[in-house]
Amino acid sequence: MRIVARSNPLSQSFWRWPLLMLMVLPLTACSAFPVHSPQVQLESIHPQTVGLVSQTFDLDLKISNPNSSALSAKAGEARLYVQNRQVAYGLLSKPVHIPAYGSSIVSVPVTGNLLPLLGDLGSVDSQQGLPYAVKGYLVTGMFNSRVPFNVTGALHLPLTSRSSAVAP
């Protein structure tokens, strides 16, 4: 006696649809992420409090959204580096909404210590300024994705409470 097992064609097609849906679902989720990363520029640095051991500055960042949908950032951080040394750190204190194809100025308060740089000020060329970098990220999207940014340029001294030290 011989037993022959045959599969039912209905049961084979029943399993194909859920598998197909599981394969397509991640592709549709990609629309929740920005197609292009936002562009970030440092507009200005304004000193707020200047003490012997710590200083607080407002970094005004211009965030441009090159996407066709609005960008909402729930949180973020920024680190200020001067001559490749981290001198200040701060967190984005409130959510930010940037319209599609638009831009917005976001102020990030950072606190740090510039005393280690005082020895380097005598060797800085006033025309070139101090090289800086602002590195950080924005937390966006349904899945709290971190979108990194890195801005570089030159700082020109002296810093006053009314003027910006950022070179155009």
SVG drawing of the C-alpha trace seen along z (x, -y; Angstrom):
<svg xmlns="http://www.w3.org/2000/svg" viewBox="-8 -95 59 97">
<polyline fill="none" stroke="black" stroke-width="0.4" points="0.0,0.0 1.3,-3.3 0.4,-6.7 0.6,-9.7 0.4,-13.1 -1.0,-15.9 -1.1,-19.5 -4.1,-21.6 -3.6,-24.4 -5.8,-26.7 -3.5,-26.3 -0.4,-27.3 -2.0,-30.5 -3.3,-31.3 0.3,-31.6 1.5,-33.6 -0.5,-36.8 0.7,-37.3 4.3,-36.7 3.9,-39.2 2.4,-41.7 5.2,-41.3 7.7,-41.9 6.0,-45.1 5.3,-46.7 8.9,-47.9 8.9,-49.6 5.8,-51.6 7.3,-52.6 10.1,-54.4 7.7,-57.3 7.8,-58.1 11.5,-59.1 12.7,-62.2 14.1,-61.6 16.8,-64.2 18.5,-65.2 17.8,-68.7 20.5,-71.2 21.9,-73.1 23.9,-76.3 25.2,-78.3 23.7,-81.7 25.1,-83.3 26.5,-82.7 25.4,-85.0 26.9,-85.0 24.3,-84.9 26.3,-84.4 30.1,-84.6 31.7,-83.3 35.2,-82.3 34.5,-78.6 31.5,-78.3 29.9,-80.3 26.5,-80.0 25.9,-80.8 22.9,-80.6 23.7,-78.9 21.2,-80.1 20.9,-77.3 19.1,-77.7 17.5,-74.4 16.3,-74.0 13.9,-71.3 14.4,-70.2 11.6,-67.6 8.0,-67.8 6.6,-67.1 7.0,-69.0 9.8,-68.1 9.2,-67.9 12.0,-67.4 11.1,-66.3 14.6,-66.8 18.2,-67.2 21.6,-68.1 24.5,-70.3 28.2,-70.3 30.5,-73.2 34.0,-72.4 36.7,-75.1 40.1,-74.1 39.0,-70.4 38.2,-70.6 34.7,-70.3 34.0,-73.5 30.2,-73.5 27.2,-71.2 23.5,-71.8 20.1,-70.2 17.2,-71.4 14.8,-72.6 11.6,-72.6 10.1,-70.8 10.7,-72.3 8.4,-72.3 9.9,-73.2 7.5,-73.4 8.1,-71.6 10.7,-73.4 11.1,-75.9 13.5,-76.9 13.5,-78.1 16.0,-79.6 16.3,-77.4 18.2,-78.7 20.0,-76.0 21.5,-77.1 24.9,-75.5 27.1,-75.6 30.8,-75.1 34.2,-76.3 36.4,-78.4 39.3,-78.8 41.4,-76.1 41.3,-78.1 42.8,-81.3 46.4,-80.1 45.6,-79.6 44.2,-83.1 47.6,-84.8 48.4,-82.5 45.1,-83.0 45.2,-85.0 42.5,-87.7 41.6,-87.3 41.1,-83.5 39.6,-83.3 39.2,-80.2 38.0,-77.1 34.8,-75.7 32.4,-72.8 28.9,-72.3 28.0,-68.7 24.7,-67.2 21.5,-65.5 17.8,-66.0 15.3,-63.4 12.5,-63.1 9.8,-60.8 7.6,-58.1 10.5,-55.9 12.6,-58.7 15.3,-58.6 18.5,-60.6 19.4,-62.8 23.0,-64.0 24.4,-67.3 27.9,-68.9 28.6,-72.6 32.1,-74.1 33.4,-77.6 35.5,-80.2 34.8,-82.3 36.0,-85.9 36.7,-87.6 35.7,-89.6 32.3,-88.2 29.9,-90.8 26.3,-90.4 24.9,-92.2 27.0,-90.9 27.6,-87.5 31.1,-86.0 30.2,-83.7 31.9,-84.5 29.5,-84.8"/>
</svg>
